């Protein structure tokens, strides 16, 4: 009897020690993003937002349930093979509990099977292609970033009117083609008369612009070129004197440096994922305040995305009391609603896509700002957007 009691006591001590050790072990998060490469500006904003969001969501402690959060930064350079290898090394060698990223859609698509192989969560932010939470998806993938359908459907709100002829100009990539596909499917009234795809690194838009002009110039009614582009300056097409043909330019939101070009197009309409002056909620107020305090500038498009990813992670880890077991986290995150600078987001159970608001805007020129200011026309709520479930599994 005494021997059994001693064994039981010893077992309980071992279990308690193991639990304490697990509780004290760091929560390791890999952030794989374009620290360099064509989308470097986007990646760096995401990193700033992620760290600010973790600080805010943990009340400045950078701890959850007694476990310290450690973020390991990795540069995928915008290259799919690099991103894939970095994620495998993070899961396999660094023993991270989960990963966040990447910036570019082609990199994300290369990384999805790695998350499935290692049975670890990859929280995608900000890569956009629909296929990430669509036909290439697996149950270890969650996304706080908006997808191509959310972009397209919200932009269709601004552009889908009778008597409008539209040409799309997009990068010949997963991001560009998925974006156009979703936009095409979202149009009900306007006519899509041509799709123009150009190499992602294009700097001379003359030939592509001429093809688009030829497709639009003789169309009746309002004529619009809708641009889906990441990086670079696609607005150079305006140099071809589009006004002479009655052709307008439309596009979605972007980072502030890219929106300097928007000042050329007062009254231009579109839909944005985020602009710091639009959402009115305590989390956005905190982000704007923190960013101004640290950088003397407002937070940008992808800063908000990184912040949202952090809010999602901390919300999930609080629900599991710091338990990073993958199945526990999946159970906590499916259907989970959480605060972000954009308001409440919710992970859709079927494909783990974050359902979120978008913002219909009209560009105003304000001398106080270097960029074209997107004035809110109206918030497009998640329930207003019939975002397709493209998961085939």
C-alpha positions, 0 to 999 in steps of 0.5 A: 500500500505504502509502495503504491502511494509512493509511486503515485506521489512520484508520478504526480511530481513528475507530471507536475514538473513536466507541466511546469516545464511546458508552461515555462517553455518559450512559444516560438513563432517563425515569421517568414517574409520578404525582408528583401526582394520586390515586395520588401516594403510590404514585408517590413510593414508586416513585421512591424505590425506583428511585433506591435500587435504581440506587444499590444495583445499581451499587455506589453508582457510578450507572454501567454500563460507564463510562456515567453513569445519569441519571434524568429525572422526569416527572409524568403527574398520573394522566392518560392523555393527559399520560402519553402526551405525556410519553413521546413527548417523552422518547423524541423530544426528550430522547432517553432510552434507555428509560423506566420507569412509570407508576403508573396502568393507564389511563396505561400503556395510553395509553403502550404504542403510543408505545413501539412507535412509537419502538421504545424499551423501556418498563419498566412499574412498577407499573401492574397491568392484565392488558391491559398485558402482554396484548392491548394488549402489544407487544414493547417492553413489559416489566413488573416490577410484578405483574399483575392475574392474579398478584394474583387467583390469589394471593388465590384461594389464601386465599379459594377454598374450598367454601361461601364466597359472594363479592362483589367491590368494585372501581373502574370502571377498567382496574385494577378490571375486569381485577382482577375478571376475573382473580379470577373466572377463578381461583376454582374452589370459592367462588361469585362472586355479584355484582360491584360497580363504583364510580367510582375517586374514590368517597368515599361507599360507602353505596349500593354497600355496601347493594347488596353486603349485599343480595346476600350477606345471605341466602347460606348459609355464609361470606360475603365482600366482596373489595375491589380498590381503589387509593387512598381508603378503601374500608374505610368499608363496615365502618361499615354493621355488616357483622358483623350479616349475618355478612359479612367483608372480604378484600383484598390487600396495600397501602401502610402508611397504607392498612393502618392500616384493616386493624387493624379486621380481625384474622384477615383473609386475603389475598395481598400483593405485598410487605411489608417484614417478609416476604421473607428475602434480602440484597436486601430486607435492603439495601432495608430498611436503606437506607430506615431509614437515609434516612427512619427508616421501613420501605420500603413496597409500591411502594418495593420495586417501584421497587427491583425495576425498577432491579435489572432495568435494571442486570442487563440493561445489565450483560449488554449491557455498557452498550449501550442499543440496543433490540434488544440490551436486548430480547435480554438481558431476554427470559427474564432472571432477576434479584434483587429484594427479593422474591427472584428474578424472571424476565421471561417470554419470551412477554409480558415479564411478571415471574414472581414470588412472592406472599405469603398473609397473615393480619392480626395486630394488634400494638401496636408498629405503627400498621397491621395486620401481615400475618403470612406464612401461606406464600409462593406461588411463581411455579411455583404460579400458572398465570398466563395468557398473554393476549398475542394477538399 
